[in-house]
Amino acid sequence: MKLAGKAAIVTGAGTGVGAATARLLASKGTSVAVAYRKSSEEADGVVASISEAAGEAFAFRADVANDEDCRSLVAAAVEKFGRLDVLVNNAGTTEFIPFDDLEAVTDEVWQKLYQVNVVGAFHCARAAAPHLREQGGDDGAEIMNVGSVAGLKPTGSCIPYAASKAALHNLTVALARTLAPDVRVNAVAPGFISGRWLREGLGERYESTKAAFEDAMPLQAVCSPEDVAAALLSIIEGPDLVTGQILTCDAGLSVSESIRV
């Protein structure tokens, strides 16, 4: 897809991967709706940085766990830009619970993680689908889901997180079949991503865990938000015959010995 003149929604775009993706899309000439739930100041900062670089963006508060919020987000983007070509389902959440602490995994944890990580992506895709289909010409339209290597090789912050990302990968394939031929649907599965998400979740263990991952990885590195954004755009801008695929971007984590956060 040629991104100049296109319009996109990026969820969870106030920080991390979402913010990096919004900025990268805007640098390609794409107008961007910067969706956020809690990070209001950060989302405004992303919009400001895009505007300063002569791009077009606006911030919109939406909780993807709520269907009406997702429909309002899509409606606002279409009203503002007059079209919708790309949806990046990046919003996600987790809890940091050791895999062997089964009693700590409550029904509330399961419901929260599935509602955001899986149902939220479905909410946004369903709301966006009619508008994306309208752009199903030569370039088509694209949905990109941000999954996780935890959905391919159960590791990570907790069992429900790994299960929810596996479900998101499955949803990616189901939507690719359902929305073809007008809309392509793919996902990126990152490994350890440096930044606030894991820094807050791991606390004092962040630096030592990051170093352990770097030592264990075949490529001797971990992902930055910009790395994941680049992987997302490599599919969006790449061949138009790619759909229903999960691209792993993990410095080799998925082919190394198992390591848990």
C-alpha positions in Angstrom: 0.0 0.0 0.0 1.2 3.5 -0.8 0.6 5.4 2.4 0.6 9.0 1.2 -2.8 10.5 1.3 -4.3 7.6 3.3 -5.9 7.7 6.8 -5.3 5.4 9.8 -6.4 4.7 13.3 -3.9 3.5 15.8 -5.2 2.3 19.2 -3.1 2.6 22.3 -1.2 5.3 20.5 -0.3 7.5 23.4 2.8 5.6 24.3 5.2 2.8 23.2 4.5 0.9 20.0 1.3 2.8 19.3 3.0 6.2 19.5 5.9 5.0 17.4 3.5 3.6 14.8 1.4 6.7 14.7 4.5 8.9 14.1 5.9 6.5 11.4 2.6 6.4 9.6 2.4 10.2 9.7 5.9 10.5 8.3 4.7 8.6 5.3 1.9 11.1 4.6 -0.9 9.3 6.4 -3.4 11.1 8.5 -3.7 9.5 11.9 -6.3 9.2 14.6 -4.3 8.7 17.9 -6.5 6.7 20.1 -5.8 6.3 23.8 -7.6 5.4 27.0 -5.6 6.8 29.9 -2.5 8.6 28.3 -4.2 11.9 27.5 -1.1 14.1 27.8 1.1 11.6 26.0 -1.4 11.3 23.1 -1.5 15.1 22.8 2.2 15.0 22.7 2.2 12.5 19.8 -0.3 14.7 17.9 1.9 17.8 18.6 5.0 16.0 17.2 3.1 14.9 14.1 1.8 18.4 13.6 5.2 19.9 14.0 6.4 17.7 11.2 3.6 18.9 9.0 1.5 15.8 9.4 -2.2 15.5 10.3 -3.4 13.9 13.4 -5.9 14.2 16.3 -6.3 12.4 19.6 -9.4 10.6 20.6 -10.2 8.9 23.9 -11.6 5.4 23.5 -11.7 2.3 25.6 -11.5 -0.6 23.1 -13.2 -2.9 25.6 -16.4 -0.8 25.0 -18.0 -1.3 21.6 -19.7 2.1 21.5 -16.3 3.8 22.1 -14.8 1.9 19.1 -17.7 2.9 16.9 -17.4 6.5 18.0 -13.6 6.4 17.3 -14.1 5.1 13.8 -16.9 7.6 13.1 -14.7 10.5 14.3 -11.8 9.4 12.1 -14.0 9.1 9.0 -15.6 12.4 9.6 -12.2 14.1 10.1 -10.4 12.5 7.2 -13.2 11.5 4.8 -11.8 7.9 4.6 -10.2 5.1 6.5 -7.5 2.8 5.0 -5.6 1.4 7.9 -6.5 0.2 11.4 -3.7 -0.8 13.8 -5.1 -2.7 16.8 -2.3 -2.0 19.3 -4.2 -1.4 22.5 -3.5 -4.1 25.1 -3.2 -4.8 28.8 -1.8 -7.5 31.1 -1.1 -8.5 34.7 2.3 -9.6 35.9 1.6 -13.0 37.5 4.1 -15.9 37.7 3.0 -18.8 35.6 3.0 -21.1 38.6 0.8 -18.9 40.8 -2.4 -20.3 39.5 -4.5 -19.0 42.4 -3.6 -15.4 41.5 -5.3 -15.8 38.1 -8.8 -14.7 38.9 -11.8 -14.6 36.7 -11.5 -10.8 36.7 -8.0 -11.1 35.3 -9.2 -13.4 32.5 -12.1 -11.1 31.6 -10.1 -7.9 31.7 -7.3 -9.3 29.4 -9.6 -11.0 26.9 -12.0 -8.0 26.8 -9.2 -5.6 25.8 -6.7 -7.8 24.0 -9.2 -9.9 21.9 -12.7 -8.5 22.1 -11.3 -4.9 21.8 -9.6 -5.7 18.5 -12.8 -7.3 17.2 -14.8 -4.2 18.2 -12.5 -1.9 16.3 -12.3 -4.2 13.3 -16.1 -4.6 13.1 -16.6 -0.8 13.3 -13.9 -0.1 10.7 -14.8 -2.8 8.3 -17.4 -1.0 6.2 -15.2 2.0 5.7 -12.1 -0.1 5.0 -14.0 -2.0 2.4 -14.8 1.2 0.6 -11.1 1.6 0.0 -10.8 -1.9 -1.5 -9.4 -0.7 -4.9 -5.9 -1.2 -6.2 -4.2 -0.6 -2.9 -6.9 -2.2 -0.7 -7.0 -1.6 3.0 -5.3 -3.1 6.0 -5.9 -4.2 9.6 -2.7 -4.8 11.6 -3.0 -6.5 15.0 -0.2 -6.3 17.6 0.1 -9.8 19.0 3.0 -11.2 20.9 5.5 -14.0 20.8 3.7 -15.1 23.9 0.8 -16.1 21.7 3.1 -18.4 19.7 5.3 -19.8 22.5 3.6 -19.4 25.9 5.8 -17.1 27.9 5.5 -13.5 29.2 3.7 -11.7 31.9 1.0 -14.3 32.8 -0.9 -17.3 31.4 -4.1 -15.2 30.5 -1.9 -12.8 28.5 -0.3 -15.6 26.5 -3.7 -17.1 25.9 -5.3 -13.8 24.8 -2.5 -13.2 22.3 -2.9 -16.7 20.9 -6.6 -15.8 20.5 -5.7 -12.5 18.8 -3.6 -14.4 16.3 -6.5 -16.7 15.6 -8.8 -13.7 15.2 -6.3 -12.3 12.7 -6.7 -15.3 10.4 -10.5 -15.4 10.9 -10.8 -11.8 9.9 -8.4 -12.2 7.0 -10.8 -14.8 5.5 -13.9 -12.8 6.3 -12.8 -9.4 5.0 -11.0 -10.6 1.8 -10.6 -9.6 -0.9 -11.0 -5.9 0.0 -9.2 -5.8 3.4 -6.0 -7.6 4.3 -5.5 -8.6 8.0 -2.2 -9.5 9.5 -0.4 -9.3 12.8 3.1 -8.7 14.2 4.2 -10.8 17.2 6.9 -8.8 19.1 9.1 -10.2 21.9 10.5 -8.2 24.8 9.8 -4.5 24.1 11.9 -2.0 26.0 10.0 0.9 27.5 7.4 1.9 30.1 5.1 -1.1 29.8 7.7 -3.6 31.1 9.5 -1.0 33.2 6.4 -0.5 35.2 5.4 -4.1 35.2 8.8 -5.5 36.2 9.8 -2.7 38.6 13.3 -3.2 40.0 13.7 -6.4 37.9 13.4 -4.5 34.6 17.1 -3.8 33.9 18.3 -7.3 34.9 15.5 -9.0 33.0 16.2 -6.9 29.9 19.9 -7.8 30.1 19.0 -11.5 30.5 16.9 -11.3 27.4 19.6 -9.5 25.4 22.2 -12.2 26.5 19.8 -15.0 25.6 18.6 -13.7 22.2 20.3 -15.0 19.0 20.5 -11.3 17.9 21.7 -10.1 21.3 19.0 -7.4 21.5 15.4 -6.7 22.5 12.8 -4.8 20.5 12.3 -1.1 20.8 8.8 0.4 20.0 10.3 1.8 16.8 11.4 -1.8 15.7 7.8 -3.0 16.1 6.4 0.0 14.2 8.8 -0.7 11.4 7.7 -4.4 11.3 4.1 -3.3 11.1 4.8 -0.9 8.2 6.8 -3.5 6.4 3.6 -5.4 5.9 1.3 -2.4 5.3 3.7 -1.1 2.7 4.7 -4.5 1.4 3.2 -6.9 -1.1 -0.6 -6.7 -1.5 -0.9 -10.5 -1.5 0.0 -11.0 2.2 -3.0 -11.7 4.5 -3.7 -13.9 7.5 0.0 -13.9 8.5 1.8 -13.4 11.8 5.2 -11.8 11.5 7.5 -12.5 14.4 9.7 -9.6 15.5 11.6 -10.9 18.6 15.3 -10.9 18.0 15.1 -14.7 17.8 13.2 -15.3 21.0 10.8 -17.8 19.4 13.7 -19.9 18.2 15.8 -19.8 21.4 15.4 -21.7 24.6 12.3 -20.7 26.5 12.7 -17.6 28.7 10.0 -16.0 30.8 9.5 -12.4 31.8 
